């Protein structure tokens, strides 16, 4: 079982684990970033939009957001959740 590859994105002093996965939605070899819902909540407000320009720039890098609890899964389990909830 392969380990989930993550990077850390820091926003307003808090670190968020963001998954770096193969692009399972197209046939290209480019990797995509999947962020946790907690990061989405930090950078975007449903009533006011993006919190600031940094938040907007972070969001532009993220392909989609998924429940924070899935970041403890291995790569295969994480990809299953991404396919189920995002595809």
Secondary structure, 3 states (H helix, E strand, C coil): CCCCCEEEEEECCEEEEEEEEECCCCCCCCEEEEEEHHHHHHHEECCCEECCHHHHHHHHHCCEEECHHHHHCCHHHHHHHHHHHHC
